[in-house]
């Protein structure tokens, strides 16, 4: 007969291990048991450090690193982009120093913007060295400044009001050989240039000067200097059309600034008085041609505060001190 097994605490039967594979050893228990550490193969499912291992729990195989615990959630601070450094132009290097483009404009070379391009093209020399940076400065009273190897001379500012006739272009030179407004200023000292433009078939008031700084202000679209024109058009435009012009006409996909229009002389082909605050190329002619009322005559009668109904086409005069003060206050 088989003898009954002695009573006592039951234990789980030992698992069979594959040959060549180490047998797992149970973790130690009791007061003398040391807490498992990460180097002993603690995993996420294993016993925590400082706590006793469960009796009979198999130990994790050595050599496996525990999965990192997720960091406690904290409110992330919003990242702000660093402020962009302020861009400032170079300052003059000392007493008497001025920006090179300002010196050239004051000498009557051209407008300040055009002088900037002349510098970038490498056409300017200071004391024999070519300068092609816009931040360059010089002393106009001590330094030798040349453009295309020709020394410039500081000139006294000159301001002339001209009544441009038809058949002249408003440029210093013309590639097509047409007469320019400069031909009407023979005998005038200094190198002058026109401020703004009037096309070949238009006439009216035109400012001529060698003051590049003032020319830059007068030609800048942001200043919105009013210019008044007398315009003769074919057939009478409707009041609705004139209202559309005054509210801002859409021309070639671009919205023009509002202009003021009133009838100066009635007739089958009326004269209109048009006031603009911007100067797009042939703007008035293109506006009326787009709506079927082509312009036959165009004359500018006022440029900012300057007006002179007694000045005949093809003639000119110097501005009075009061007129100079008026245009400089714009």
C-alpha positions in Angstrom: 0.0 0.0 0.0 1.0 3.6 -0.7 1.6 5.7 2.3 -0.3 8.9 2.4 1.7 12.1 2.0 2.4 14.0 5.2 0.3 16.9 5.8 1.8 20.3 5.7 2.0 23.5 3.7 1.5 22.9 0.1 4.1 24.1 -2.4 3.9 24.6 -6.1 5.7 21.9 -8.1 9.0 23.0 -9.6 8.8 23.9 -13.3 10.9 22.0 -15.7 13.6 24.0 -17.4 15.0 23.6 -20.8 18.5 22.2 -20.9 21.2 24.8 -20.9 19.0 27.5 -19.5 19.6 28.8 -16.0 17.0 28.0 -13.4 15.2 30.9 -11.8 15.9 31.4 -8.2 13.3 32.6 -5.9 13.8 36.0 -4.4 14.8 36.1 -0.7 12.2 37.0 1.8 12.1 37.9 5.4 13.8 40.6 7.4 17.2 40.0 6.0 16.0 40.4 2.4 17.6 43.3 0.6 15.4 45.5 -1.6 15.8 44.9 -5.3 17.6 47.5 -7.2 17.6 48.6 -10.9 21.0 46.9 -11.4 19.4 43.6 -10.2 16.9 43.6 -12.9 14.0 45.5 -11.4 11.2 46.0 -14.0 8.0 47.8 -14.0 6.2 44.7 -12.8 8.8 43.8 -10.1 8.9 44.8 -6.4 9.5 48.4 -5.5 12.7 49.4 -3.8 12.4 49.3 0.0 9.6 46.7 0.0 9.9 43.0 0.7 9.7 40.6 -2.1 6.7 38.2 -2.2 7.5 34.7 -1.1 7.8 32.4 -4.0 7.8 35.2 -6.6 10.2 34.4 -9.4 13.0 36.9 -9.9 13.3 38.8 -13.1 16.2 37.7 -15.3 19.3 39.9 -14.8 20.6 42.2 -17.5 17.3 43.9 -18.4 17.0 47.6 -17.7 13.8 48.9 -16.2 11.5 51.1 -18.2 11.9 54.8 -17.2 9.2 56.2 -15.1 7.2 59.0 -16.7 8.1 62.4 -15.3 5.4 64.1 -13.3 3.2 66.3 -15.4 4.0 69.9 -15.0 2.6 73.0 -16.8 4.8 73.7 -19.7 5.9 77.2 -20.0 5.1 78.7 -23.4 8.2 79.5 -25.4 8.4 82.9 -26.8 10.6 83.8 -29.8 13.4 86.1 -29.0 12.9 89.6 -30.0 14.5 90.5 -33.3 17.3 92.9 -33.0 16.5 96.4 -34.2 18.1 97.3 -37.4 19.8 100.6 -37.3 21.8 102.2 -40.0 25.4 103.1 -39.4 25.9 106.5 -37.7 28.2 109.2 -39.0 31.8 108.6 -37.9 32.5 112.1 -36.4 31.9 115.8 -36.7 31.1 116.9 -40.2 30.4 113.4 -41.4 27.3 112.9 -43.5 25.8 110.0 -45.4 27.3 109.7 -48.9 24.0 109.6 -50.7 22.9 112.8 -48.9 26.1 114.6 -50.0 25.6 113.5 -53.6 22.0 114.6 -53.6 22.9 118.0 -52.1 25.5 118.4 -54.9 22.8 118.1 -57.5 23.9 114.6 -58.8 20.3 113.2 -58.6 17.6 112.5 -56.0 18.7 110.7 -52.9 17.2 107.4 -54.0 18.9 107.6 -57.3 22.2 108.4 -55.6 21.9 105.3 -53.5 21.8 103.2 -56.7 24.8 105.2 -58.0 26.7 104.1 -54.9 25.6 100.5 -55.2 26.8 100.5 -58.8 30.4 101.3 -57.6 30.5 104.7 -59.4 31.5 106.8 -56.3 35.0 107.3 -54.9 36.0 108.9 -51.7 39.7 110.0 -51.5 40.5 107.7 -54.5 38.8 104.6 -53.0 35.6 103.2 -54.5 32.7 103.1 -52.1 29.7 100.7 -52.7 28.0 100.6 -49.3 25.0 102.8 -48.4 26.2 103.2 -44.8 29.4 105.0 -45.9 29.9 108.5 -44.6 32.2 111.3 -45.6 33.1 114.9 -44.8 32.0 117.0 -47.8 34.3 119.9 -46.8 37.5 117.8 -46.4 37.1 114.6 -48.5 37.5 114.4 -52.2 34.3 112.8 -53.5 34.0 111.9 -57.2 31.3 110.3 -59.3 32.7 108.4 -62.4 36.0 110.0 -61.4 34.6 113.5 -61.7 34.8 115.6 -58.5 31.5 116.9 -57.2 31.0 120.4 -55.9 28.5 121.4 -53.3 26.1 123.8 -54.8 23.7 126.3 -53.3 20.2 125.0 -53.5 18.2 126.2 -56.5 14.4 126.0 -56.9 12.7 126.8 -60.2 9.1 126.6 -61.3 8.7 125.8 -65.0 5.6 125.7 -67.2 6.5 122.6 -69.3 5.1 122.8 -72.9 4.0 119.8 -75.0 6.7 118.0 -76.9 9.3 117.7 -74.1 10.1 114.7 -71.9 10.5 115.2 -68.2 14.0 113.6 -67.8 17.6 114.8 -67.8 18.5 112.6 -70.8 16.4 110.7 -73.4 17.6 107.6 -75.2 15.3 108.3 -78.1 16.8 111.7 -78.7 13.7 113.7 -77.9 14.1 117.2 -76.4 14.0 117.2 -72.6 13.0 119.9 -70.1 16.7 120.5 -69.5 16.9 122.3 -72.8 14.6 125.0 -71.4 17.1 125.8 -68.6 20.1 126.9 -70.5 22.3 129.3 -68.6 21.1 128.2 -65.2 24.1 127.3 -62.9 24.2 123.9 -61.2 22.9 120.5 -62.2 19.1 120.5 -61.8 16.6 117.7 -62.3 12.8 117.6 -62.5 10.7 116.6 -59.5 7.9 114.3 -60.6 6.9 113.7 -64.2 4.7 115.0 -67.0 4.4 112.9 -70.1 5.4 114.0 -73.6 2.0 115.4 -74.6 1.1 117.0 -71.3 2.0 120.5 -70.1 1.9 122.4 -66.9 3.9 123.3 -63.8 7.1 121.4 -63.0 9.5 121.9 -60.1 13.2 121.8 -60.9 15.8 121.7 -58.2 19.1 120.3 -57.0 17.8 119.7 -53.5 17.8 116.0 -53.3 16.3 115.8 -49.8 13.4 117.9 -50.8 12.8 116.0 -54.0 12.7 112.8 -52.0 9.9 114.2 -49.8 7.9 115.6 -52.7 8.0 112.4 -54.7 7.3 110.1 -51.8 3.7 108.6 -52.2 3.3 108.5 -48.4 3.2 112.3 -48.2 0.2 112.5 -50.5 1.0 116.0 -51.9 -2.0 117.2 -54.0 -1.5 118.0 -57.6 -4.3 119.7 -59.6 -4.9 119.2 -63.4 -7.2 120.6 -66.0 -8.3 117.7 -68.2 -10.3 117.9 -71.5 -12.1 114.6 -72.2 -14.3 113.4 -75.1 -18.0 113.4 -74.2 -19.5 114.1 -70.8 -18.8 111.4 -68.1 -21.9 110.4 -66.1 -22.2 111.6 -62.5 -22.0 107.9 -61.4 -18.7 107.5 -63.2 -17.2 110.6 -61.5 -18.4 109.3 -58.2 -16.6 106.0 -58.8 -13.4 107.9 -59.5 -13.8 109.9 -56.3 -14.3 106.8 -54.3 -11.2 105.0 -55.7 -11.2 103.6 -59.2 -10.0 100.0 -59.9 -7.4 100.3 -62.7 -5.5 97.2 -64.0 -6.4 95.2 -60.9 -5.2 97.9 -58.5 -7.3 100.2 -56.4 -6.3 103.9 -56.9 -6.5 106.4 -54.1 -9.7 108.6 -54.2 -9.4 111.7 -56.3 -11.5 114.9 -56.4 -13.2 115.7 -59.7 -15.4 118.7 -60.6 -16.5 120.2 -63.9 -14.4 123.3 -64.7 -16.0 124.1 -68.1 -19.2 122.5 -69.5 -19.6 121.4 -73.2 -19.7 118.4 -75.4 -16.1 117.8 -74.6 -15.8 119.3 -71.1 -12.8 120.5 -69.1 -12.6 118.7 -65.7 -10.6 119.7 -62.7 -8.9 116.6 -61.2 -7.0 116.6 -57.9 -4.6 113.6 -57.3 -2.6 112.6 -54.2 -0.6 110.0 -56.0 1.2 109.9 -59.3 1.0 106.7 -61.2 2.4 106.7 -64.7 -0.1 108.5 -67.0 -2.8 107.8 -64.4 -5.4 110.3 -65.6 -5.1 109.4 -69.2 -5.4 105.7 -68.4 -8.4 106.2 -66.0 -10.5 108.0 -68.6 -9.5 105.8 -71.5 -10.6 102.7 -69.5 -14.2 104.1 -69.3 -14.5 105.4 -72.9 -13.6 109.1 -72.3 -10.1 109.5 -73.7 -8.2 112.7 -72.8 -7.3 115.2 -75.5 -5.5 117.8 -73.4 -4.0 117.7 -69.9 -2.4 120.6 -68.0 -1.1 120.7 -64.5 -2.0 124.0 -62.8 -0.9 123.4 -59.2 1.9 121.4 -57.5 1.4 121.3 -53.8 1.3 125.0 -52.7 2.9 126.2 -56.0 0.6 127.8 -58.6 1.2 130.5 -61.2 -1.5 131.2 -63.9 0.6 133.9 -65.4 3.6 131.6 -66.2 3.5 130.9 -70.0 4.4 127.5 -71.5 8.2 127.1 -72.0 9.1 129.8 -69.4 10.3 129.5 -65.9 11.2 131.5 -62.8 12.9 131.1 -59.4 10.8 130.4 -56.4 10.2 133.2 -53.9 11.5 132.7 -50.3 7.8 132.3 -49.2 7.3 129.5 -51.8 10.5 127.7 -50.7 9.3 127.8 -47.1 5.9 126.5 -48.1 7.2 123.4 -50.0 9.8 122.7 -47.3 6.9 122.6 -44.7 5.2 119.7 -46.5 
